[in-house]
Amino acid sequence: MTTTTWGTYVDGERVELPATIDDIRAALPAERRPDFDRAVGAAAPADLHLLLGHWALETRPDIRARDEATYARLEAGDFTGFTAAEDLTE
């Protein structure tokens, strides 16, 4: 059986996230599953991929916490280690 995953990067390291409805649901804490089921059930087809990406990240609270800390730091005006998209060279 092949497992479908999404990949993202945290501190330069690739992290695999579940990418199917069943796998995301299974990876969530039991108390979050009813919220997930409601969100998936109400999702418009065109938005389903965005919704699943959101919930895939919810399976990794450590990544969410790190992102929230980064946002708070940026909002406070600390741009250490931040590169704006327009400053990227490729």
N, C-alpha and C positions, 0 to 999 in steps of 0.2 A: 504494500500500500504506500502510495506517495503522499507525503505531507506537503501541503501548500503553505508557504510562508511569505511574509514580507520582510524586507531587510531595511534597517536604518543604522545609523552610526552614532555611537556615543563615545566621546573622547577618542575618535579615530578608529574604534573597534566596531566591526559589524555585529549587529544584534538581530536575531531572528524573532519575528513576531508572528503569531497565528494569523491566518488570512482567510479562513472559512468561517461561516456563521457558527457551525458546530464547534470548531476548535477555539474560536474566541470565547464562546459561551462557556466551554469547559474550563478555560484558563482563568476565567473571572472568579472572584470570591462568590460564594453562594448568595450572599446578600445583595450583590450587584446584578445578578442574572435577571430578576424581574424587570429592572430598569432597562437592561439590554434588550430583552424580549419586546418590551413596549416600544422602544426606539426603532428596532428593526421592523416591527409590525406596522409602524406608522410612516416609515420612510418612503419617500418617492423613489421610484426606480433610478432616476438620474442622479440621486444623492446617495444611493446605497454605498458606493465605494468610499465616499468621504466619511460616512457614518461608521463603516467597518474599520477604516483607518483610525478614527478617533477611539473606538472601543478596543482595537488591538493594542493601542498605547495604554489604555486603562488596565490591561493585563500586567503591566510593568509599572507599579507605583514608584519604583526608584527612578525611572526615566521621567515620569510626570513631575516628581518632586524636584529633580535636577532642572527641568525646563522652567518650572515656576520660580526657582531660585534665580535662574538666569534672567527671566523677565523682570523680576523685582530689582535685580542689580542694575539692569539697563534703565528701568524707570527711575531709579535713584540717581542716574547720571554717570554710573560707572561703566565705561565702555571698554575696559581692559579686555584684550583678547578678541574683541569684536571687529569683524571686517564687514563693512557695508557692501551689499551686492554690487553697487556701482563702482566699488574699488577693486573688485576681483578682476584679475587679468587671465584670460583664456584665449 
